[in-house]
Amino acid sequence: MAITVQRFSEVQFRAMGDAWQACLAESDANRLFMSWPWLYSWWETWSQILGLDLYLLGAFDERNILVGIAPLYRRRSYMPVGLRIDRLQIIGNAWRVSPTVRTEYCGLIFHRDRADDIRRALLQHLAQSGWDELVLCDVSPEEVEANRRVIGDAAGPVTCIRRVTDEGVSIDTTGVFGDWLKTLGKHTRLKVFNRRQYLSGKSDIQFVEAKTSDFGRFFDLLNHFHVYRWGKPAFDREAVLFHNRLLRRLSPGMRAACTFLMVDGREVSVLYDIFAGGVRYNLQSGFQEDLDPKVSLGRLHLGFAIEQAFLDETCAHYDLLAGRGKHSDYKRHFAGRINEFVTAELVRSPHLRLLYREQERLPAGWRRTINRAFRL
């Protein structure tokens, strides 16, 4: 059965939310980060600021039903020596361009029953256009290899360069919260759960979900806590705009779970989660550091949220995503599954492939210096 591929305009991107979500529902792609609400809100927020050219491909079956999506954009840059580089990236990250919100679990979207055929159709179409590198940010190692293999078959030699590897943690919440607590080390269990008794013995503790009307104050408080702890806000002006757009667009089956931890009527911790596709994603958190030296408010608040996920029959996992804490990689102690994220380049330009191959002869520190200097 024939699969046809077409490129979408920005006007079509804006109008295709329902078709996109229907395609996503038939795929194994991530229900939050590869959703139309997330990716269109990202595009609307950063595309003009960063000078990005939409390169969004859709695959259609013989019934003219959207069965696959390659959510890409193109950006042209120039090295100091004058060499032009045409890079394609997945919408949601701007690697080596500018910081934005982080989009994890990236990849192409296609109906699972014809995944190989649809991937091949999308990437063969992509191989016919002129570009030098395809940057894959925060994808699985399997996604990198599958794309490298198909593009190599369609476009000739391709060099794969791994730039960054990161890990996230996802907790299975289909069991019993108390059983999960028993799998934790004693220090983690103390911070996540046992300190509730200590704190409630001298204060009134409440775990409260924010109303939609409270979201503005919620983000203000989140940024306030981050400035105190990290010296900068969690979300800059564009990131706040992005999240407000996202929350207004959440599709059926998606919902925000913005919660406060209150002590004696004061909001001392905030936790920003979104539920999608049976998973509750922990996007950001912030808390008052100096409330009590015996209490880690951030871990305690997470404990309440994880318990709530265990009690929710529609929730199968609580995903802590990638990233470390300020002082330790605390997520590794939460008895969850480790998820690996890779950022890699698929390079087909002969000049760049030669340049990268010669770089391999140099020490790692020199390579990093050259890449920064020449914007590679």
N, C-alpha and C positions, 0 to 999 in steps of 0.2 A: 504494500500500500504506500502510495506516494506521500512524502512529507515536503511541504513547501515552506520557504523561509522568507520573511520580509523584514525590513527595517522600519521601526516606528519613529514618528516625529514626537516632539515634546507635547504637542496638542493631543496626540493619541495616547501618550503615556499618562497624561492627566486624566483621561476619560476611561482608562481600561481597568479600573479597580476591581470591578466584579469579575471580569474575565480572568484577570491575574489571580485573584483569590481562588477561583474555581480550578485553575490549572495547578496552583500550589497545593490544593487539597488532595489532588490525585498523585502528588509527587512525594519524595522522601526529603525534600528540601526543608530547611528550618522555617517553622511557622511564624516566628517573630521577625528574625533578621532578614529573611528573604521575602517578607510580605510586602504587598503594595503600600500599605500605610507607612511602614518604616522606610522603604527605599524611595518612594516619591517624596516624602517629607524631607529626607536627606537631600535629594536632588533639588527640590524647591529652595532649600536653605543655602546650599553651598555651590551650586553649579555656576552661577553667574559670578560670584565672588572669586572663584578659582579658575574661571575661564575654561570650563569643561564642555566638550562637544558630545552630545548624546549619541551612543552607538548601541541602541537597544534592538535586539533581534527577537522575533517571535516565530515559532514553528507551528504550522497548521497541518492537520490531517486531511484526508480526502473529504471529510464532512465540513471542513472549514472551521473546526474547533481548535482553539489554542491549546497545544499539547506541550509546548516547550518555550522557555524564555532564557535568553542570554542577556542579563542586565548589565550592560557595559557602557563605558564612556571612553572617549579618546582625548588625550592631551599631548600637545606637541611642545617639546622643550629643546633648548640648544646648549651643547657643551661649550665651555669657553674657547675651544679650538674651532668652533663653528659647525661641528657635526650635529645634525638634527636627529632627534629621537622621537618617534611616534610611539607612545605607550597607550595600551588599552588597560583599563582597570575595571573591576567589578564595582558597580555603584554601591556606596556605603562606606568606602575608605578612600583616602587620598594619600597613598604612600609616597613619600618623598616630595609631596606637594605642600600640605598644610595639615595641622591637627584638626580633626573633626571628632564627632562622637565615634566610638569604636563599634564596628559591625562585625560580629563573629559568625561562625558557621556559614561562611559564604560559599557560593557555588552556583552552577547553572540549575535551572528548574526544568524538570520534564516528567511526564507521566511515567510512573514506575513500570508499567507493563510493556513499554517500548523504549526504555531508557537508552539503550545502546544506539538504536536507530536515530532517535531524536538528537542525542549528543552529537552523533556523526554528522547529521544534516546541519546543525547549527555551526559546528566548528569547520566543516568543509566550506560553508558559505563565508565564514569569517576568514578562512585562509585565502580566499580570493581577493580580499581587500589589502591595501598597503599599510602595514604596521611593522614595527621593529620588535616590540616586546609586549607580552601579555603578563600583567602583574596580577597574581592571585594572593589576596590578603586574607589571613585568618581562615584558611580552608583546611580540610583534612588532607593528610598525605595521600590518601587514595584518590582524592579529587585532582590533586596535582598530577599524579601519574596517569590517570585516565585522560586528562586533557593533553598532556604531553604526547601520549601515544597517538591519539587521533589527529592532532595537529601535525605531528611528524609525518604521518601517513599521507596527509593531504597537502602539506606545504614544503616537504623536504626536511633537511636536518634542523633540529631544534635543540638548543642547550638549555637545561634546567638548572637554575641557580637558586639554592635555598638561602634566604636572607635571615629569617628569624624563625625560631621555634618557641612556642609558648604552650602552657598547659592550663586547663580549667578543671573544675571539679563539679560533678553532678551527683546529687543524693537521690537514691531510690526512695520514694515516699509511699510506696504501695503497701508497706508493712505497718508495724506498730511503732509509734514514736518512742515509747519506752524501750523497746528492743533495740532501736537504733542508738539510743543514748548509751546502752550497755556496751556497744562496740567502740565507743570513744575512749581515749585515754583519760585518766582521772583529771588532769589539768584542763583539758578541753571541756570535759563534762562539767567541771566546776564553773567555767566561764559561761558556757552556753545555757546551763540549766540550774545547777545547785545554788548559784548566787542569788537566785530569785528569793529563796527563803530568807537569806541574810538581809537583802534589801527590803523585802516586804515586812520584816520584823520591826523596821524603824520608819518606813515610809509607805505611802499609798502608791502602788504601781498599777498602771493601766496600759494595755496594748490597744491602740485605737486606730481604725482605718480613716484616712482623710476623705472628706467629701470632695466632689468635683470643684466646689466653690473655694476649697482650701488649697488647691494646687499651687496658686501663685505664692501664697505664704509658705507652703511646703518647700518649694524650690529656693525661696529666699533663705529659709532656715538651713537647708542643706548647704548652700553656698557659704553661709555664715560659719557653720561648723568647719567647713573645709578651709576657709581662710585662716581660722585659728589654728588648725592642725597642720596644714600643708603650706600656708602662706599664699594660696591662690584659690579661687572658687572652683568648685567641681565642674560647673557649666558656665562658659562665657555667654555673651549675649546671643550669639548664633545658636549655641547648643540649647539654651533655654527656649528660643524660638522653635527649634526643631522639636523638642519634647512636647511643647504645647500643641504644635501641629499634629504630631503623632497621636497624642491622647485624644484629640478631637476626631481622629479618623479611624480609631480602632474598629476592626471588623467584628461581626458576630463570632463568638468563640474566643475573643481577645478581651482582656479587661486589665485596668490598672489596679495595683495593690500598693498604694502609697500609705505607709503607716507611721504613726508616732508612738514612741515609748514615753509615757508621761510619769513623772515622779512628783508626788504632792501637787498635782495640777499643772506642772511645768513640762513643756515639751523638751526633753533632754536628748532625744535621738530620733532620727528619721531614716526610713528604709524605703527605697524606690524599687518596686518590683512590677513586672508585667507578666500576666498569665496568657499563654498562647499554646494551642496544640497539646494540651495536657501537661505542660511544663510551666513552672513559675521561675522566671528569670530575675536574678538579683542584679539590677543595673548599677545601683549606687547607694551609698549610705554615708551618714555623717552623725556625729554625736558630741556631746559635751565631755571634754576630757577630764575635767577636774572635779567631777561630782563626788566620787569616793574612790580612794586609791585601791580598794579591794575589789572594785567592780569594773569590768570591761563592758561598757554600755553597748558597744557595737556588737560584741559576741552575744551578749544577753538578748539584745533585740533580734538578732538572727535566730536565736533559739525559739523565740515566740513565733516568728514567721515560718520557720521550718516545721514547728508543731502544727501550725495552721494548715500547712501544705499536707501533712500526714492525715489530718482530719477531713480534707477535701477529697471526696471520692473521684472527682474529675481530674485530680492532679497526680501524675505518675512520677515526676521528678522535681526537685528544687535545684536549679542550676546556678552555681556561684560564679560561673564564667571564668575568664582568664584574669590574671593580675594578682599581685602579691600585696600583703599588708605593709604597713610602714616599717615594722621591725622584724617580721617573720612571714614565711609562706604558710599562714595559718590555715588556709583552705585544705591543705594536704592532711590535716588532722581531723577532717570532718567525715571520715569513713565513706567516701564517695568514689565514683568512677572517675578516672583521669581521662580527660579528652585532650588530644594533641591538636594544636593549631599551627599551621605553617604559612609563612609568607615567602613566596617564590616567584621568580621571573622565568617565563618561557621565552627565550631569545631566538629569533630567527634571522636577524640582520647579520650577514657575514662579517661586517666590520666589528660589530659589537661582540659577536661570538669569538672572534680572534682576540679582541681586547680582553675579554674576561678570561680566555684561556691563558693568555700571557700573565694575567694577574695572579693566577694560581701559583706561579713561581715565587711570588713575593710573600714576605711575612704578613700575618693578619693585620697588624697595626698599620703597615704601609698601605694595604688594600683599602682599609677604612678611610685613611687620609685621602687617597686618590679618588675614592667614590664620592666623598664629600666635596672635594675640590672640583670634580668634573660632573657632579650631579648624576652619578650613575646609581 
